[in-house]
Amino acid sequence: MRSFPADHISACFPIRTRTGDIIGHVEKIARRGRQLTISGWARAEEVGLHNGPSRASQKPDIPRPDISASLASGPAEAEPRGFLLEQDTTGSTVFFFARQGQAIYYYQL
């Protein structure tokens, strides 16, 4: 699990499986007041933010031909797609997560 300070404005890190395979990348983290915005791409069924009782998630659905062109091709359902997540945070610990099948990978922000 990776941690970032609460006042961090921009960061990037790979989204990895437990075996170390890269299934995505968080390209930017931005905070304005209590609003947290995260963007990137993933070969995942769901990405999201978890903040105490609050949870926001989505299926990555933004076409990313720039990433597709640079990666080895795979099955159509595994094509990398972009995401943009926004959530109001209340000071408790915030986690980014990516779900691929039954596996969920968490990153503390």
Z-matrix of the N, CA and C atoms (Angstrom, degrees):
N
C 1 1.437
C 2 1.520 1 108.37
N 3 1.328 2 116.67 1 134.90
C 4 1.453 3 121.85 2 -177.45
C 5 1.521 4 109.15 3 -107.78
N 6 1.326 5 118.17 4 140.47
C 7 1.458 6 122.90 5 -178.77
C 8 1.515 7 110.95 6 -117.06
N 9 1.334 8 116.67 7 145.98
C 10 1.452 9 122.90 8 175.37
C 11 1.521 10 108.59 9 -128.87
N 12 1.336 11 118.15 10 145.23
C 13 1.463 12 119.90 11 178.48
C 14 1.525 13 110.90 12 -64.69
N 15 1.328 14 115.80 13 152.00
C 16 1.463 15 121.55 14 -175.62
C 17 1.522 16 112.82 15 -61.39
N 18 1.320 17 118.87 16 -27.41
C 19 1.458 18 120.40 17 -177.95
C 20 1.524 19 112.75 18 -95.40
N 21 1.311 20 117.13 19 13.85
C 22 1.461 21 120.95 20 -178.89
C 23 1.527 22 109.13 21 -66.68
N 24 1.323 23 117.45 22 131.76
C 25 1.453 24 121.34 23 -176.54
C 26 1.524 25 111.95 24 -95.74
N 27 1.304 26 117.75 25 -41.28
C 28 1.454 27 119.77 26 -177.08
C 29 1.525 28 109.15 27 -143.34
N 30 1.310 29 116.17 28 135.16
C 31 1.459 30 120.45 29 179.60
C 32 1.518 31 108.48 30 -153.25
N 33 1.286 32 115.97 31 160.01
C 34 1.453 33 119.30 32 172.47
C 35 1.524 34 107.82 33 -145.21
N 36 1.318 35 114.67 34 148.53
C 37 1.457 36 119.72 35 178.32
C 38 1.527 37 108.74 36 -161.48
N 39 1.327 38 116.75 37 152.13
C 40 1.461 39 119.51 38 177.33
C 41 1.527 40 110.88 39 -75.50
N 42 1.320 41 115.33 40 150.05
C 43 1.457 42 122.09 41 172.71
C 44 1.523 43 105.02 42 -98.06
N 45 1.318 44 116.10 43 116.68
C 46 1.472 45 120.77 44 -173.72
C 47 1.519 46 111.85 45 -118.13
N 48 1.327 47 114.41 46 150.04
C 49 1.459 48 120.70 47 171.89
C 50 1.526 49 107.92 48 -78.37
N 51 1.303 50 116.31 49 173.57
C 52 1.475 51 119.97 50 178.35
C 53 1.524 52 112.41 51 -63.56
N 54 1.354 53 116.58 52 -23.09
C 55 1.469 54 119.66 53 178.37
C 56 1.522 55 112.14 54 -91.38
N 57 1.330 56 117.10 55 1.52
C 58 1.453 57 121.05 56 175.93
C 59 1.512 58 115.68 57 95.87
N 60 1.335 59 118.26 58 -2.91
C 61 1.463 60 120.40 59 177.82
C 62 1.526 61 109.41 60 -67.74
N 63 1.324 62 116.35 61 139.00
C 64 1.470 63 120.81 62 178.31
C 65 1.522 64 108.74 63 -86.66
N 66 1.345 65 115.84 64 123.35
C 67 1.463 66 120.99 65 178.88
C 68 1.529 67 111.15 66 -115.00
N 69 1.310 68 117.01 67 6.63
C 70 1.455 69 120.25 68 179.00
C 71 1.511 70 111.04 69 171.56
N 72 1.326 71 113.98 70 -175.09
C 73 1.453 72 119.52 71 -179.11
C 74 1.528 73 109.01 72 -153.81
N 75 1.328 74 116.44 73 128.77
C 76 1.461 75 121.00 74 170.00
C 77 1.515 76 105.08 75 -84.13
N 78 1.333 77 116.29 76 118.50
C 79 1.463 78 120.82 77 -174.81
C 80 1.519 79 113.06 78 -95.83
N 81 1.336 80 117.19 79 -25.35
C 82 1.456 81 118.98 80 -178.66
C 83 1.519 82 110.73 81 -155.46
N 84 1.317 83 115.20 82 138.60
C 85 1.462 84 123.15 83 171.99
C 86 1.519 85 106.21 84 -126.13
N 87 1.314 86 117.15 85 126.81
C 88 1.461 87 120.82 86 179.26
C 89 1.519 88 109.44 87 -135.06
N 90 1.318 89 115.46 88 141.57
C 91 1.461 90 120.82 89 177.57
C 92 1.529 91 108.18 90 -127.05
N 93 1.317 92 114.57 91 129.94
C 94 1.474 93 121.48 92 172.51
C 95 1.521 94 105.80 93 -126.56
N 96 1.320 95 115.48 94 105.74
C 97 1.454 96 119.04 95 -174.63
C 98 1.519 97 109.26 96 63.41
N 99 1.330 98 116.53 97 -122.35
C 100 1.468 99 120.30 98 179.03
C 101 1.521 100 112.88 99 -94.50
N 102 1.355 101 117.25 100 -4.94
C 103 1.466 102 121.12 101 -178.29
C 104 1.527 103 110.49 102 -83.78
N 105 1.329 104 116.46 103 123.83
C 106 1.460 105 122.68 104 179.06
C 107 1.524 106 107.79 105 -111.45
N 108 1.339 107 116.67 106 129.64
C 109 1.462 108 122.76 107 178.38
C 110 1.519 109 108.76 108 -123.43
N 111 1.326 110 116.43 109 131.70
C 112 1.461 111 122.30 110 179.67
C 113 1.518 112 108.02 111 -131.04
N 114 1.340 113 116.17 112 135.19
C 115 1.464 114 119.72 113 177.01
C 116 1.518 115 110.02 114 -135.91
N 117 1.323 116 115.07 115 157.42
C 118 1.449 117 121.11 116 179.34
C 119 1.514 118 110.48 117 168.60
N 120 1.320 119 116.28 118 -152.04
C 121 1.462 120 121.80 119 178.29
C 122 1.521 121 109.18 120 -142.15
N 123 1.327 122 115.96 121 158.13
C 124 1.466 123 119.21 122 -179.84
C 125 1.521 124 110.63 123 -158.13
N 126 1.322 125 114.10 124 150.60
C 127 1.463 126 122.52 125 166.26
C 128 1.529 127 104.96 126 -101.59
N 129 1.306 128 115.14 127 71.29
C 130 1.466 129 121.53 128 -175.75
C 131 1.519 130 108.53 129 -141.10
N 132 1.318 131 115.34 130 157.59
C 133 1.459 132 120.94 131 178.83
C 134 1.521 133 111.79 132 -80.36
N 135 1.331 134 116.26 133 -23.78
C 136 1.463 135 120.56 134 -176.72
C 137 1.513 136 108.69 135 -157.07
N 138 1.331 137 115.84 136 140.47
C 139 1.459 138 121.96 137 170.71
C 140 1.521 139 106.88 138 -130.36
N 141 1.321 140 116.96 139 154.81
C 142 1.449 141 117.42 140 -178.97
C 143 1.506 142 114.34 141 -171.88
N 144 1.327 143 113.38 142 179.81
C 145 1.457 144 123.05 143 176.58
C 146 1.521 145 107.96 144 -121.75
N 147 1.312 146 115.42 145 138.91
C 148 1.456 147 121.90 146 179.75
C 149 1.521 148 107.01 147 -127.27
N 150 1.326 149 116.24 148 121.93
C 151 1.461 150 122.10 149 -174.60
C 152 1.524 151 108.02 150 -137.74
N 153 1.330 152 116.58 151 94.27
C 154 1.462 153 119.65 152 -177.14
C 155 1.521 154 109.67 153 59.57
N 156 1.333 155 117.83 154 -126.65
C 157 1.464 156 119.71 155 -179.57
C 158 1.527 157 112.81 156 -79.25
N 159 1.312 158 117.61 157 -8.03
C 160 1.457 159 122.81 158 -175.71
C 161 1.523 160 111.68 159 -93.39
N 162 1.331 161 116.11 160 136.38
C 163 1.467 162 120.59 161 -179.58
C 164 1.519 163 108.32 162 -143.24
N 165 1.339 164 116.12 163 130.38
C 166 1.464 165 122.03 164 175.36
C 167 1.514 166 107.20 165 -127.77
N 168 1.332 167 116.60 166 131.19
C 169 1.461 168 118.59 167 179.95
C 170 1.518 169 110.28 168 -147.03
N 171 1.324 170 115.18 169 165.50
C 172 1.448 171 121.98 170 178.58
C 173 1.519 172 109.95 171 -159.08
N 174 1.305 173 115.35 172 162.34
C 175 1.458 174 121.09 173 170.91
C 176 1.531 175 105.44 174 -86.61
N 177 1.336 176 118.67 175 127.21
C 178 1.465 177 118.91 176 176.90
C 179 1.532 178 109.27 177 -57.54
N 180 1.350 179 117.15 178 125.87
C 181 1.459 180 119.37 179 -174.24
C 182 1.529 181 114.20 180 -139.73
N 183 1.319 182 117.67 181 8.74
C 184 1.462 183 120.51 182 179.48
C 185 1.530 184 108.28 183 -89.00
N 186 1.343 185 118.43 184 121.12
C 187 1.466 186 119.52 185 178.73
C 188 1.535 187 111.13 186 -57.51
N 189 1.320 188 116.01 187 136.38
C 190 1.464 189 121.58 188 178.76
C 191 1.534 190 109.95 189 -130.77
N 192 1.334 191 117.41 190 71.46
C 193 1.468 192 119.41 191 -179.50
C 194 1.522 193 112.67 192 -60.79
N 195 1.333 194 117.61 193 -26.68
C 196 1.466 195 120.38 194 177.68
C 197 1.525 196 111.23 195 -63.22
N 198 1.317 197 116.80 196 -38.70
C 199 1.461 198 121.02 197 179.26
C 200 1.525 199 110.13 198 -78.00
N 201 1.332 200 116.92 199 -43.82
C 202 1.470 201 120.65 200 179.90
C 203 1.522 202 110.89 201 -56.10
N 204 1.331 203 116.87 202 -41.22
C 205 1.470 204 120.89 203 -177.80
C 206 1.522 205 112.21 204 -67.70
N 207 1.329 206 117.28 205 -27.14
C 208 1.464 207 119.83 206 -175.79
C 209 1.531 208 113.33 207 -93.40
N 210 1.335 209 117.48 208 -9.06
C 211 1.466 210 121.12 209 -179.03
C 212 1.525 211 111.02 210 -107.46
N 213 1.303 212 115.22 211 156.08
C 214 1.466 213 119.86 212 173.93
C 215 1.522 214 108.37 213 -61.98
N 216 1.307 215 116.38 214 141.77
C 217 1.465 216 119.29 215 -179.05
C 218 1.521 217 110.35 216 -70.42
N 219 1.301 218 114.59 217 152.56
C 220 1.457 219 121.56 218 179.33
C 221 1.511 220 108.34 219 -144.64
N 222 1.299 221 117.48 220 -170.44
C 223 1.461 222 119.86 221 178.23
C 224 1.526 223 110.69 222 -60.23
N 225 1.327 224 116.74 223 151.10
C 226 1.471 225 121.22 224 -177.23
C 227 1.520 226 111.93 225 -55.10
N 228 1.341 227 117.72 226 -37.89
C 229 1.466 228 119.79 227 -178.84
C 230 1.519 229 112.30 228 -70.12
N 231 1.334 230 117.03 229 -13.12
C 232 1.459 231 120.53 230 179.75
C 233 1.522 232 112.44 231 -101.45
N 234 1.349 233 116.97 232 8.96
C 235 1.457 234 119.21 233 178.31
C 236 1.523 235 109.58 234 -61.11
N 237 1.317 236 117.78 235 136.60
C 238 1.463 237 119.52 236 178.74
C 239 1.527 238 110.90 237 -67.48
N 240 1.308 239 115.89 238 135.83
C 241 1.463 240 122.86 239 178.42
C 242 1.518 241 108.87 240 -128.49
N 243 1.312 242 115.28 241 148.83
C 244 1.453 243 120.62 242 -179.42
C 245 1.519 244 112.20 243 -83.63
N 246 1.343 245 114.39 244 163.56
C 247 1.463 246 120.49 245 176.46
C 248 1.517 247 109.59 246 -146.26
N 249 1.314 248 114.99 247 155.28
C 250 1.461 249 123.74 248 174.52
C 251 1.520 250 106.16 249 -140.71
N 252 1.323 251 116.47 250 113.87
C 253 1.465 252 122.31 251 -177.96
C 254 1.522 253 109.36 252 -113.85
N 255 1.319 254 116.25 253 139.23
C 256 1.463 255 121.57 254 175.29
C 257 1.521 256 108.56 255 -134.67
N 258 1.326 257 115.69 256 138.43
C 259 1.460 258 119.25 257 178.31
C 260 1.517 259 109.27 258 -153.33
N 261 1.321 260 115.06 259 141.86
C 262 1.451 261 121.58 260 172.45
C 263 1.526 262 107.29 261 -77.02
N 264 1.314 263 117.67 262 125.04
C 265 1.461 264 120.95 263 -179.49
C 266 1.516 265 109.16 264 -106.26
N 267 1.314 266 115.96 265 148.68
C 268 1.463 267 120.53 266 -173.65
C 269 1.524 268 113.16 267 -116.56
N 270 1.308 269 118.71 268 19.25
C 271 1.453 270 120.48 269 177.04
C 272 1.509 271 114.62 270 97.79
N 273 1.333 272 117.46 271 -17.62
C 274 1.453 273 118.20 272 176.56
C 275 1.525 274 108.66 273 -78.31
N 276 1.296 275 116.69 274 173.22
C 277 1.452 276 121.33 275 -178.24
C 278 1.524 277 110.68 276 -64.30
N 279 1.330 278 115.72 277 135.11
C 280 1.464 279 121.70 278 -179.81
C 281 1.524 280 108.60 279 -111.51
N 282 1.328 281 115.68 280 135.37
C 283 1.459 282 122.07 281 177.01
C 284 1.519 283 109.86 282 -119.43
N 285 1.319 284 116.68 283 139.51
C 286 1.456 285 122.94 284 165.64
C 287 1.523 286 105.77 285 -95.45
N 288 1.334 287 117.78 286 142.48
C 289 1.460 288 118.96 287 176.37
C 290 1.515 289 110.65 288 -139.96
N 291 1.321 290 114.77 289 154.52
C 292 1.462 291 122.84 290 173.70
C 293 1.516 292 107.24 291 -131.45
N 294 1.338 293 115.96 292 132.34
C 295 1.456 294 120.59 293 178.82
C 296 1.520 295 109.38 294 -113.02
N 297 1.329 296 114.59 295 127.94
C 298 1.459 297 122.44 296 177.03
C 299 1.526 298 106.50 297 -129.68
N 300 1.344 299 116.49 298 105.99
C 301 1.458 300 119.90 299 -173.70
C 302 1.523 301 109.40 300 64.59
N 303 1.332 302 116.42 301 -131.53
C 304 1.468 303 121.18 302 179.42
C 305 1.526 304 112.81 303 -84.62
N 306 1.333 305 116.93 304 -11.51
C 307 1.468 306 120.71 305 -176.94
C 308 1.528 307 110.84 306 -87.44
N 309 1.331 308 115.75 307 136.24
C 310 1.462 309 122.13 308 176.12
C 311 1.515 310 107.48 309 -124.53
N 312 1.333 311 116.23 310 129.92
C 313 1.466 312 122.42 311 -178.14
C 314 1.525 313 108.27 312 -112.72
N 315 1.337 314 116.42 313 123.33
C 316 1.461 315 123.05 314 -176.25
C 317 1.527 316 111.58 315 -108.37
N 318 1.343 317 114.64 316 144.15
C 319 1.460 318 122.04 317 175.62
C 320 1.526 319 107.36 318 -134.58
N 321 1.314 320 116.33 319 121.20
C 322 1.466 321 119.92 320 177.95
C 323 1.514 322 109.07 321 -78.05
N 324 1.346 323 115.78 322 131.01
C 325 1.464 324 121.10 323 -179.52
C 326 1.508 325 111.04 324 -104.26
